[in-house]
Structures are given as structure tokens and as C-alpha cells.
Amino acid sequence: MRNISVNIKNEAGRMSEHFNACVGAGRAGEVMRRDAYEQLRMLQNSCHFRYIRFHGLYHEEMAIVK
């Protein structure tokens, strides 16, 4: 067992907020559905992310590569 203690009053500097810039959204085909798009829009309004990460951009369901 390991004990980890954190002193939240001892600040080492400004915390990076890069983790707020991106959200994960599953597969590319799912993001193109209206319900998923609407959910991402609601999330964008509250979190103000800049990027979306997803999988399957070149999957056959996207009809990009034949």
C-alpha cells in the first residue's frame, strides 16, 4: 500500500489548462449524427473546447477511401 499526501495550499506555479482544449468523441461516423452533434454543441457552450479527438476517420463507413 502506498500513501500519497497533497498539500493543496502549497502552489508550485500556474496550472496548465491544455487539458481543457480537447474532448474525445468516439468514432468519426458517430459525430456526424445529429444527436451526437447537438450534444457536442451543448458541451462546447459550457466547456469551450477547441479540438475534438475521434477514431475511424478513414473507416469504410466514412466513404473516404474506396
Backbone as ProteinMPNN parsed JSONL, in Angstrom:
{"seq_chain_A": "MRNISVNIKNEAGRMSEHFNACVGAGRAGEVMRRDAYEQLRMLQNSCHFRYIRFHGLYHEEMAIVK", "coords_chain_A": {"N_chain_A": [[0.838, -1.176, 0.0], [0.478, 2.256, -0.73], [0.856, 5.501, 0.476], [-0.19, 8.686, -0.418], [0.301, 12.058, -0.053], [-1.043, 15.316, -0.343], [-0.521, 18.733, -0.442], [-2.668, 21.121, -0.812], [-2.502, 23.81, -0.463], [0.004, 24.624, -1.017], [1.228, 25.986, -3.637], [2.803, 25.391, -6.699], [3.071, 26.876, -8.942], [1.485, 28.321, -11.839], [-1.193, 26.372, -13.033], [-1.243, 24.352, -15.89], [-3.624, 24.576, -18.494], [-4.085, 23.026, -20.691], [-5.399, 20.622, -20.932], [-8.054, 21.261, -21.077], [-8.572, 21.917, -23.672], [-9.336, 19.936, -25.472], [-11.702, 17.397, -26.402], [-12.877, 14.015, -26.272], [-14.605, 12.081, -28.7], [-15.512, 9.547, -29.526], [-16.207, 7.641, -32.408], [-15.649, 8.814, -35.771], [-17.854, 8.615, -37.512], [-19.989, 8.595, -35.724], [-19.986, 11.168, -34.722], [-21.043, 12.563, -36.79], [-23.724, 12.152, -36.677], [-26.888, 13.622, -35.971], [-27.848, 13.769, -33.256], [-25.53, 13.322, -31.724], [-24.006, 15.453, -32.615], [-25.516, 17.619, -31.646], [-25.19, 17.197, -28.883], [-22.436, 17.649, -28.666], [-22.417, 20.332, -29.337], [-23.797, 21.477, -27.157], [-21.968, 20.82, -25.153], [-19.773, 22.299, -26.031], [-20.715, 24.888, -25.608], [-20.621, 25.021, -22.841], [-18.067, 24.171, -22.026], [-16.16, 25.149, -23.804], [-14.235, 23.927, -25.559], [-11.494, 23.429, -27.886], [-10.673, 21.525, -29.722], [-11.577, 18.336, -31.191], [-11.216, 14.943, -30.56], [-11.259, 11.914, -32.252], [-11.937, 8.558, -33.463], [-11.496, 6.489, -36.402], [-11.561, 7.95, -38.83], [-10.805, 7.241, -41.425], [-12.367, 5.03, -41.817], [-14.458, 2.599, -43.431], [-17.155, 3.304, -43.219], [-17.169, 6.03, -43.441], [-16.776, 6.56, -46.064], [-14.535, 7.615, -47.417], [-12.181, 6.481, -48.41], [-11.905, 4.286, -51.068]], "CA_chain_A": [[0.0, 0.0, 0.0], [1.232, 3.499, -0.822], [0.147, 6.699, 0.913], [0.197, 9.898, -1.131], [-0.284, 13.244, 0.574], [-1.003, 16.506, -1.187], [-0.788, 19.99, 0.237], [-3.29, 21.961, -1.841], [-2.201, 25.222, -0.189], [1.361, 24.879, -1.497], [1.108, 26.076, -5.087], [4.12, 25.409, -7.338], [3.012, 27.746, -10.108], [0.209, 28.293, -12.546], [-1.504, 25.082, -13.617], [-1.522, 24.341, -17.318], [-5.008, 24.248, -18.803], [-4.148, 22.399, -22.007], [-6.348, 19.517, -20.901], [-9.384, 21.798, -21.376], [-8.672, 22.268, -25.081], [-9.735, 18.823, -26.339], [-12.633, 16.386, -25.904], [-12.962, 12.788, -27.06], [-15.972, 11.945, -29.196], [-15.81, 8.236, -30.103], [-15.849, 7.421, -33.813], [-15.983, 9.927, -36.665], [-19.216, 8.429, -38.011], [-20.937, 8.949, -34.671], [-20.004, 12.627, -34.59], [-21.828, 13.107, -37.893], [-25.155, 12.003, -36.384], [-27.456, 14.855, -35.432], [-27.932, 13.768, -31.798], [-24.174, 13.487, -31.198], [-23.61, 16.824, -32.938], [-26.192, 18.504, -30.697], [-24.537, 17.04, -27.587], [-21.154, 18.353, -28.743], [-22.684, 21.769, -29.322], [-24.093, 21.827, -25.765], [-20.704, 20.742, -24.428], [-18.962, 23.44, -26.472], [-21.237, 26.089, -24.953], [-20.269, 25.06, -21.426], [-16.646, 23.903, -21.775], [-15.365, 25.948, -24.742], [-13.089, 23.186, -26.081], [-11.02, 23.875, -29.196], [-10.428, 20.386, -30.605], [-12.278, 17.08, -30.949], [-10.428, 13.767, -30.91], [-12.115, 10.767, -32.524], [-11.324, 7.446, -34.188], [-12.208, 5.982, -37.566], [-11.731, 8.913, -39.918], [-10.666, 6.538, -42.703], [-13.158, 3.804, -41.782], [-15.308, 2.484, -44.617], [-18.422, 3.986, -43.01], [-17.0, 7.436, -43.803], [-16.747, 6.586, -47.545], [-13.441, 8.474, -47.867], [-11.264, 5.64, -49.184], [-12.608, 3.168, -51.715]], "C_chain_A": [[0.888, 1.247, 0.0], [0.342, 4.648, -0.372], [0.698, 7.899, 0.162], [-0.488, 11.064, -0.447], [-0.065, 14.454, -0.322], [-1.349, 17.712, -0.345], [-1.358, 20.951, -0.805], [-3.042, 23.45, -1.623], [-0.806, 25.602, -0.672], [1.349, 24.834, -3.02], [2.482, 26.242, -5.712], [4.164, 26.352, -8.536], [1.651, 27.617, -10.773], [-0.006, 26.935, -13.197], [-1.809, 25.228, -15.107], [-2.971, 23.939, -17.547], [-5.149, 23.629, -20.187], [-5.157, 21.259, -22.062], [-7.765, 19.985, -21.208], [-9.612, 22.02, -22.865], [-9.284, 21.181, -25.943], [-10.739, 17.912, -25.637], [-12.571, 15.171, -26.817], [-14.402, 12.535, -27.47], [-16.249, 10.599, -29.851], [-15.323, 8.099, -31.535], [-16.334, 8.58, -34.684], [-17.415, 9.819, -37.178], [-20.275, 8.803, -36.998], [-21.077, 10.455, -34.532], [-20.861, 13.259, -35.676], [-23.333, 12.928, -37.683], [-25.664, 13.262, -35.693], [-27.472, 14.868, -33.901], [-26.556, 13.96, -31.162], [-23.68, 14.913, -31.442], [-24.243, 17.814, -31.948], [-25.571, 18.405, -29.303], [-23.185, 17.753, -27.565], [-21.355, 19.868, -28.715], [-22.999, 22.243, -27.904], [-22.82, 21.819, -24.925], [-19.804, 21.925, -24.773], [-19.411, 24.72, -25.773], [-20.839, 26.177, -23.485], [-18.769, 24.912, -21.179], [-15.698, 24.69, -22.671], [-14.103, 25.217, -25.219], [-12.72, 23.685, -27.466], [-10.902, 22.742, -30.203], [-11.276, 19.189, -30.206], [-11.37, 15.949, -31.407], [-11.406, 12.615, -31.132], [-11.349, 9.734, -33.337], [-12.107, 7.191, -35.472], [-12.414, 6.961, -38.695], [-11.678, 8.235, -41.282], [-11.4, 5.2, -42.709], [-14.092, 3.789, -42.988], [-16.646, 3.168, -44.456], [-18.366, 5.47, -43.381], [-16.951, 7.633, -45.317], [-15.683, 7.551, -48.074], [-12.515, 7.704, -48.799], [-12.055, 4.487, -49.76], [-11.643, 2.089, -52.131]], "O_chain_A": [[1.928, 1.276, 0.659], [-0.807, 4.749, -0.801], [1.911, 8.105, 0.112], [-1.708, 11.067, -0.278], [0.972, 14.587, -0.972], [-2.346, 17.717, 0.377], [-0.608, 21.528, -1.593], [-3.338, 24.263, -2.499], [-0.475, 26.786, -0.729], [1.448, 23.762, -3.617], [3.245, 27.122, -5.315], [5.241, 26.587, -9.083], [0.781, 26.881, -10.305], [0.898, 26.404, -13.843], [-2.545, 26.125, -15.518], [-3.486, 23.053, -16.864], [-6.219, 23.7, -20.792], [-5.708, 20.966, -23.123], [-8.607, 19.163, -21.57], [-10.74, 22.285, -23.279], [-9.719, 21.47, -27.057], [-10.644, 17.683, -24.431], [-12.249, 15.29, -27.999], [-15.321, 12.751, -26.68], [-17.16, 10.515, -30.674], [-14.169, 8.402, -31.84], [-17.32, 9.241, -34.357], [-18.116, 10.827, -37.268], [-21.349, 9.278, -37.369], [-22.165, 10.96, -34.257], [-21.354, 14.373, -35.504], [-24.132, 13.491, -38.432], [-24.941, 13.889, -34.919], [-27.138, 15.89, -33.302], [-26.427, 14.68, -30.172], [-23.022, 15.507, -30.587], [-23.577, 18.734, -31.473], [-25.438, 19.416, -28.613], [-22.826, 18.384, -26.571], [-20.55, 20.595, -28.133], [-22.522, 23.299, -27.488], [-22.613, 22.699, -24.088], [-19.148, 22.485, -23.894], [-18.581, 25.544, -25.389], [-20.729, 27.274, -22.937], [-18.251, 25.473, -20.214], [-14.534, 24.874, -22.316], [-13.027, 25.811, -25.277], [-13.543, 24.298, -28.147], [-11.016, 22.969, -31.407], [-11.65, 19.037, -29.043], [-10.821, 15.99, -32.508], [-12.278, 12.367, -30.299], [-10.254, 10.0, -33.834], [-13.249, 7.631, -35.607], [-13.368, 6.813, -39.459], [-12.418, 8.608, -42.192], [-11.087, 4.328, -43.52], [-14.471, 4.841, -43.501], [-17.238, 3.582, -45.452], [-19.403, 6.092, -43.609], [-17.074, 8.76, -45.797], [-15.91, 8.23, -49.075], [-12.114, 8.209, -49.847], [-12.782, 3.796, -49.047], [-12.056, 1.073, -52.691]]}, "name": "protein", "num_of_chains": 1, "seq": "MRNISVNIKNEAGRMSEHFNACVGAGRAGEVMRRDAYEQLRMLQNSCHFRYIRFHGLYHEEMAIVK"}
